[in-house]
Amino acid sequence: MRAIEISQPGGPEALRLCERPLPQAGAGEVLLRVRAFGVNRPDALQRRGLYPPPAGAPDIPGLEVCGEIVSGDLDGTDFRVGDLVCALLAGGGYAEYCVAPTGQCLPLPADLSPEQGAALPETLFTVWHNVFERGQLQAGQTLLVQGGSSGIGTAAIQMAVAAGARVVATAGSDEKCAACSHLGAALAINYRTQDFVEAVQTYTAQRGVDVVLDMVAGSYIAREQRCLAEDGRLVVIAVQGGTQADIDAGLLMRKRQTLTGSTLRNRSVAFKSAIARSLRETVWPWIEQGKVRPVMDTIFAAEQIVQAHQRMEQGQHIGKLVLRWT
């Protein structure tokens, strides 16, 4: 099969097409013929040598695919050989074939293309676990999404609105803010021209938001604490602004704030399969009802992987970058 490997740690040019043996599905797994696969920031970290795959995962990058079930362990499922599924992986998605845990597969919604399906797993699994499970967002509450125009951000906005919550989003340009508003954000803040703490406090009449979804960390943590309402929850899922942060312990206590975070890639198959079941029960109906849709920036041919990573690192995209095999 054709695959895309990391020739050496480095920039986008370190990615190259290669040939690899077909992987073999074991117990509790399926072999997928990949139609399309998504690009995510963890892929770039792995490419630079900063995020090695978990033990037992392929060295080939790629955390989400849409593909056709070729064979595998389908006992106890409603899947059949030939079905198109969206799958979350620990690695191996940048290939014509990959192995996925059966429990981490979800049916491709009927009105979505394989390219759209490939844009779903990493974002929806991440948002569901961090916003709704760790952050405990409820209807009537307010969510602040940092980086609202990213793949994660566009999913978080739509899912929160579908759940009956209000959303405040930040983004780095007026165009990106307009995209966030179009998706349902009640307020979109251009963090390059506005103080997001002041804007949040004004919007909430000084109450603050109930949940913050943070992809920056670093110096943002202290500012986000000032955005939180009493009993507010701050959930960190990336550290683009650095791993070190100042925390106001007094504010943490006075407002009974919760600071938490997570990574998903190294969690167990059982853990991620439980998220998949929750997504199928709650979020898949939202997709079918048109309340949640993948926001697509650019669809590339797999041979254009270098250009796809270059676009991601330029930071101008809105929504997901996806590649397809031709």
ChimeraX attribute file (.defattr): number of C-alpha atoms within 10 A of each C-alpha:
attribute: neighborCount
match mode: 1-to-1
recipient: residues
	/A:1	13
	/A:2	16
	/A:3	23
	/A:4	24
	/A:5	20
	/A:6	21
	/A:7	13
	/A:8	13
	/A:9	16
	/A:10	15
	/A:11	16
	/A:12	20
	/A:13	16
	/A:14	15
	/A:15	20
	/A:16	16
	/A:17	17
	/A:18	13
	/A:19	12
	/A:20	15
	/A:21	9
	/A:22	15
	/A:23	14
	/A:24	13
	/A:25	19
	/A:26	13
	/A:27	11
	/A:28	14
	/A:29	19
	/A:30	24
	/A:31	24
	/A:32	30
	/A:33	22
	/A:34	27
	/A:35	23
	/A:36	30
	/A:37	33
	/A:38	28
	/A:39	26
	/A:40	23
	/A:41	13
	/A:42	18
	/A:43	22
	/A:44	22
	/A:45	15
	/A:46	19
	/A:47	25
	/A:48	17
	/A:49	14
	/A:50	12
	/A:51	12
	/A:52	16
	/A:53	20
	/A:54	13
	/A:55	9
	/A:56	8
	/A:57	15
	/A:58	17
	/A:59	17
	/A:60	22
	/A:61	28
	/A:62	26
	/A:63	23
	/A:64	30
	/A:65	39
	/A:66	32
	/A:67	30
	/A:68	22
	/A:69	25
	/A:70	17
	/A:71	17
	/A:72	21
	/A:73	17
	/A:74	17
	/A:75	11
	/A:76	7
	/A:77	9
	/A:78	8
	/A:79	17
	/A:80	15
	/A:81	14
	/A:82	13
	/A:83	14
	/A:84	26
	/A:85	24
	/A:86	30
	/A:87	30
	/A:88	29
	/A:89	25
	/A:90	26
	/A:91	23
	/A:92	25
	/A:93	31
	/A:94	29
	/A:95	29
	/A:96	24
	/A:97	26
	/A:98	28
	/A:99	27
	/A:100	28
	/A:101	23
	/A:102	26
	/A:103	22
	/A:104	23
	/A:105	27
	/A:106	23
	/A:107	17
	/A:108	22
	/A:109	17
	/A:110	9
	/A:111	11
	/A:112	14
	/A:113	14
	/A:114	23
	/A:115	25
	/A:116	25
	/A:117	29
	/A:118	33
	/A:119	31
	/A:120	27
	/A:121	24
	/A:122	24
	/A:123	22
	/A:124	23
	/A:125	20
	/A:126	21
	/A:127	23
	/A:128	24
	/A:129	19
	/A:130	27
	/A:131	23
	/A:132	17
	/A:133	11
	/A:134	19
	/A:135	24
	/A:136	15
	/A:137	23
	/A:138	17
	/A:139	12
	/A:140	13
	/A:141	16
	/A:142	25
	/A:143	30
	/A:144	30
	/A:145	26
	/A:146	24
	/A:147	25
	/A:148	32
	/A:149	31
	/A:150	25
	/A:151	25
	/A:152	26
	/A:153	27
	/A:154	28
	/A:155	26
	/A:156	31
	/A:157	28
	/A:158	23
	/A:159	27
	/A:160	26
	/A:161	21
	/A:162	19
	/A:163	18
	/A:164	14
	/A:165	20
	/A:166	22
	/A:167	28
	/A:168	26
	/A:169	31
	/A:170	24
	/A:171	24
	/A:172	18
	/A:173	16
	/A:174	15
	/A:175	14
	/A:176	24
	/A:177	23
	/A:178	17
	/A:179	20
	/A:180	30
	/A:181	20
	/A:182	12
	/A:183	23
	/A:184	21
	/A:185	28
	/A:186	17
	/A:187	18
	/A:188	26
	/A:189	28
	/A:190	20
	/A:191	19
	/A:192	12
	/A:193	10
	/A:194	11
	/A:195	12
	/A:196	22
	/A:197	19
	/A:198	13
	/A:199	19
	/A:200	24
	/A:201	17
	/A:202	12
	/A:203	15
	/A:204	14
	/A:205	9
	/A:206	15
	/A:207	14
	/A:208	23
	/A:209	28
	/A:210	25
	/A:211	31
	/A:212	29
	/A:213	27
	/A:214	23
	/A:215	20
	/A:216	18
	/A:217	22
	/A:218	17
	/A:219	15
	/A:220	18
	/A:221	23
	/A:222	16
	/A:223	18
	/A:224	24
	/A:225	25
	/A:226	19
	/A:227	26
	/A:228	30
	/A:229	20
	/A:230	18
	/A:231	16
	/A:232	25
	/A:233	26
	/A:234	28
	/A:235	22
	/A:236	19
	/A:237	19
	/A:238	19
	/A:239	14
	/A:240	12
	/A:241	14
	/A:242	12
	/A:243	11
	/A:244	11
	/A:245	13
	/A:246	12
	/A:247	15
	/A:248	13
	/A:249	11
	/A:250	9
	/A:251	15
	/A:252	18
	/A:253	12
	/A:254	10
	/A:255	15
	/A:256	15
	/A:257	20
	/A:258	18
	/A:259	17
	/A:260	13
	/A:261	14
	/A:262	14
	/A:263	12
	/A:264	15
	/A:265	18
	/A:266	12
	/A:267	12
	/A:268	10
	/A:269	18
	/A:270	12
	/A:271	12
	/A:272	23
	/A:273	19
	/A:274	12
	/A:275	20
	/A:276	23
	/A:277	16
	/A:278	15
	/A:279	19
	/A:280	15
	/A:281	11
	/A:282	13
	/A:283	20
	/A:284	20
	/A:285	14
	/A:286	18
	/A:287	20
	/A:288	14
	/A:289	11
	/A:290	11
	/A:291	17
	/A:292	23
	/A:293	20
	/A:294	21
	/A:295	22
	/A:296	17
	/A:297	16
	/A:298	14
	/A:299	18
	/A:300	18
	/A:301	14
	/A:302	23
	/A:303	16
	/A:304	16
	/A:305	22
	/A:306	15
	/A:307	15
	/A:308	21
	/A:309	21
	/A:310	15
	/A:311	16
	/A:312	19
	/A:313	14
	/A:314	8
	/A:315	10
	/A:316	15
	/A:317	17
	/A:318	23
	/A:319	22
	/A:320	27
	/A:321	26
	/A:322	27
	/A:323	24
	/A:324	24
	/A:325	17
	/A:326	9
